[in-house]
């Protein structure tokens, strides 16, 4: 089990029952969102294949169970699912198909202090968390905790630079900061070189990655392997 004290980040407190339910419906609203969800799932499948189609996977943070049906496509896969928000877990367990829920072992824990033993799973599947972490020390803390818990691989998504959307976001943020002198953000772009250096510092090597829309979108999904 982890000996770390879990970090408490400001954005975590927003996930009450109403917000968790809105999050469940978010990726089902409108054609554009459904297409985006389809592409996210495509990238996740590719990442799982690159990881060797692991048999024991920890989905963390699992949110409202968005990726549970995808993870359950592998008939013999054991799925552990965890989130820092009990409200998210409650929505996932009540809204996802019962046949899928029956395949999932859900529990509450922090990504910074995972309530599992060392090397407990084949793969940690970590989507839609790293882009919320502004500080390198927080990203490294999370990556090192994933390194402790996985026996083999980590799949992680984040926003990276080197594309049109990141360039446009940087311009918009510069204008906003110039107007009010403040920055009220909870999502962040990480330069590719910095992200990959942090993976190495946490003890991972890169097996591969996929971009949502190469050259345009910020989302990138990495498949990483744990170095001994």
C-alpha positions as CSV (number, residue, x, y, z in Angstrom):
1,X,0.0,0.0,0.0
2,X,1.1,3.6,-0.6
3,X,2.8,5.4,2.3
4,X,2.1,8.8,0.6
5,X,-0.4,11.4,1.9
6,X,-2.8,12.1,-0.9
7,X,-2.6,15.6,-2.5
8,X,-5.8,17.6,-2.4
9,X,-6.2,19.7,-5.5
10,X,-8.7,22.5,-5.8
11,X,-10.6,21.2,-8.8
12,X,-11.4,17.9,-7.0
13,X,-14.0,19.5,-4.8
14,X,-16.3,20.4,-7.6
15,X,-17.4,16.8,-8.3
16,X,-20.7,16.7,-6.3
17,X,-23.6,14.5,-7.4
18,X,-25.0,17.0,-9.9
19,X,-21.6,17.6,-11.5
20,X,-20.9,13.9,-11.7
21,X,-24.2,13.3,-13.5
22,X,-23.5,16.1,-15.9
23,X,-20.1,14.5,-16.6
24,X,-21.8,11.2,-17.4
25,X,-23.9,12.9,-20.0
26,X,-21.2,15.2,-21.3
27,X,-19.8,12.9,-24.0
28,X,-23.2,11.9,-25.2
29,X,-24.5,15.4,-26.0
30,X,-24.5,16.3,-29.7
31,X,-22.8,14.9,-32.8
32,X,-19.5,16.7,-32.2
33,X,-19.2,15.2,-28.6
34,X,-20.1,11.7,-29.8
35,X,-17.5,11.9,-32.6
36,X,-14.9,13.1,-30.1
37,X,-15.8,10.3,-27.8
38,X,-15.4,7.8,-30.7
39,X,-11.9,9.1,-31.4
40,X,-11.0,9.0,-27.7
41,X,-12.0,5.3,-27.6
42,X,-10.1,4.6,-30.7
43,X,-6.9,6.0,-29.2
44,X,-7.6,4.1,-25.9
45,X,-7.9,0.8,-27.9
46,X,-4.7,1.5,-29.7
47,X,-2.9,2.2,-26.4
48,X,-4.2,-1.0,-24.8
49,X,-3.0,-3.0,-27.8
50,X,0.4,-1.3,-27.5
51,X,0.4,-2.3,-23.8
52,X,-0.1,-6.0,-24.8
53,X,-3.9,-6.1,-24.0
54,X,-3.3,-6.3,-20.3
55,X,-5.4,-8.6,-18.3
56,X,-5.6,-6.7,-15.0
57,X,-6.2,-3.0,-15.4
58,X,-6.8,-0.1,-13.0
59,X,-8.9,2.6,-14.4
60,X,-7.9,5.7,-12.4
61,X,-9.6,8.2,-12.3
62,X,-12.5,6.3,-13.7
63,X,-15.0,9.2,-13.5
64,X,-18.5,8.2,-14.5
65,X,-17.2,4.9,-16.0
66,X,-16.9,6.3,-19.5
67,X,-14.2,3.7,-20.5
68,X,-15.6,0.7,-18.7
69,X,-17.4,-0.7,-21.8
70,X,-14.2,-0.4,-23.8
71,X,-12.1,-2.1,-21.1
72,X,-14.7,-4.8,-20.9
73,X,-14.3,-5.6,-24.6
74,X,-11.5,-7.9,-23.6
75,X,-13.5,-10.9,-22.2
76,X,-11.0,-12.1,-19.7
77,X,-9.9,-8.7,-18.4
78,X,-10.2,-7.9,-14.7
79,X,-11.1,-4.3,-14.2
80,X,-10.4,-2.3,-11.1
81,X,-11.9,1.2,-11.1
82,X,-11.2,4.0,-8.7
83,X,-11.8,7.7,-8.3
84,X,-11.2,10.3,-5.7
85,X,-14.9,11.3,-5.8
86,X,-17.5,8.9,-4.3
87,X,-20.1,10.8,-6.3
88,X,-18.4,9.9,-9.6
89,X,-18.3,6.2,-8.5
90,X,-22.0,6.3,-7.5
91,X,-23.0,7.7,-10.9
92,X,-20.8,5.2,-12.7
93,X,-22.2,2.2,-10.8
94,X,-25.8,3.3,-11.2
95,X,-25.7,4.5,-14.9
96,X,-23.4,2.1,-16.7
97,X,-24.9,-1.2,-18.1
98,X,-25.4,-3.8,-15.4
99,X,-23.4,-6.4,-17.3
100,X,-20.4,-4.0,-17.4
101,X,-20.8,-3.0,-13.8
102,X,-20.7,-6.7,-12.8
103,X,-17.2,-6.9,-14.3
104,X,-15.8,-3.9,-12.4
105,X,-14.3,-3.8,-8.9
106,X,-14.8,-0.2,-7.8
107,X,-13.3,1.7,-4.9
108,X,-12.4,5.2,-3.8
109,X,-8.8,6.3,-3.7
110,X,-6.5,9.1,-4.7
111,X,-4.2,8.9,-7.7
112,X,-1.5,10.3,-5.5
113,X,-1.8,7.6,-2.8
114,X,-3.4,4.5,-4.5
115,X,-4.8,2.0,-2.1
116,X,-3.2,-1.0,-3.7
117,X,0.0,-3.0,-3.1
118,X,3.2,-2.6,-5.1
119,X,2.9,-4.2,-8.6
120,X,-0.8,-4.9,-8.0
121,X,-2.0,-4.5,-11.7
122,X,-0.7,-5.1,-15.2
123,X,-1.6,-1.6,-16.4
124,X,-2.8,1.7,-14.9
125,X,-5.2,3.3,-17.3
126,X,-5.2,7.0,-16.5
127,X,-7.3,9.2,-18.8
128,X,-8.2,12.9,-18.3
129,X,-6.2,13.7,-15.2
130,X,-2.7,14.8,-16.1
131,X,-3.8,17.9,-17.9
132,X,-5.4,19.2,-14.6
133,X,-1.9,19.3,-13.0
134,X,0.0,22.5,-13.4
135,X,3.0,21.7,-11.2
136,X,5.7,19.3,-12.3
137,X,6.0,18.0,-8.7
138,X,2.4,17.0,-8.7
139,X,2.6,15.3,-12.1
140,X,5.8,13.4,-10.9
141,X,4.1,12.4,-7.7
142,X,1.2,10.9,-9.7
143,X,3.5,9.2,-12.2
144,X,5.7,7.7,-9.5
145,X,2.6,6.3,-7.7
146,X,1.5,4.7,-10.9
147,X,5.0,3.3,-11.3
148,X,4.7,1.7,-7.9
149,X,1.3,0.1,-8.5
150,X,1.8,-1.2,-12.1
151,X,3.7,-4.3,-12.9
152,X,4.2,-3.3,-16.5
153,X,2.5,-0.4,-18.2
154,X,0.8,3.0,-17.8
155,X,-1.6,4.6,-20.3
156,X,-1.9,8.3,-19.8
157,X,-3.5,11.2,-21.7
158,X,-2.6,14.9,-21.5
159,X,-2.5,18.1,-23.4
160,X,0.7,18.7,-25.3
161,X,2.2,21.6,-27.3
162,X,3.3,21.6,-31.0
163,X,-0.2,21.9,-32.5
164,X,-2.7,24.6,-33.5
165,X,-5.0,24.3,-30.5
166,X,-2.1,24.7,-28.1
167,X,-0.8,27.7,-30.0
168,X,-4.3,29.3,-30.0
169,X,-4.9,28.5,-26.3
170,X,-1.5,30.2,-25.4
171,X,-2.6,33.3,-27.2
172,X,-6.0,33.4,-25.5
173,X,-4.5,32.9,-22.1
174,X,-2.0,35.7,-22.7
175,X,-4.8,38.1,-23.6
176,X,-6.9,37.1,-20.5
177,X,-3.9,37.5,-18.2
178,X,-3.2,40.9,-19.7
179,X,-6.7,42.1,-19.0
180,X,-7.2,41.1,-15.4
181,X,-3.7,40.1,-14.2
182,X,-4.9,36.7,-13.0
183,X,-5.0,33.2,-14.3
184,X,-7.9,31.1,-13.1
185,X,-7.2,27.8,-14.9
186,X,-7.5,24.1,-14.0
187,X,-6.3,22.6,-17.3
188,X,-2.8,23.0,-18.7
189,X,-0.7,22.3,-21.7
190,X,2.6,20.5,-21.0
191,X,5.4,20.8,-23.6
192,X,6.2,17.5,-25.1
193,X,9.9,17.5,-24.1
194,X,8.9,18.3,-20.5
195,X,6.3,15.6,-20.4
196,X,8.6,12.9,-21.8
197,X,11.4,14.0,-19.4
198,X,8.9,13.5,-16.5
199,X,8.0,10.1,-17.7
200,X,11.6,9.1,-17.7
201,X,12.2,10.7,-14.3
202,X,9.3,8.6,-12.9
203,X,10.8,5.4,-14.3
204,X,9.0,4.8,-17.6
205,X,10.0,4.4,-21.2
206,X,7.7,5.3,-24.1
207,X,6.2,2.4,-26.1
208,X,4.2,4.7,-28.3
209,X,1.6,7.5,-28.5
210,X,-1.4,8.6,-30.5
211,X,-2.6,12.1,-31.2
212,X,-6.3,13.0,-31.3
213,X,-5.8,15.0,-34.5
214,X,-2.1,15.3,-35.4
215,X,-1.0,18.9,-35.8
216,X,-4.4,20.3,-34.6
217,X,-5.6,19.0,-31.3
218,X,-3.9,19.0,-27.9
219,X,-4.9,15.5,-26.7
220,X,-2.2,12.9,-26.8
221,X,-2.3,9.4,-25.3
222,X,1.0,7.7,-24.3
223,X,1.6,4.1,-23.6
224,X,4.5,3.8,-21.2
225,X,6.4,0.7,-19.9
226,X,7.9,0.5,-16.4
227,X,11.6,0.2,-16.3
228,X,12.9,-2.3,-13.7
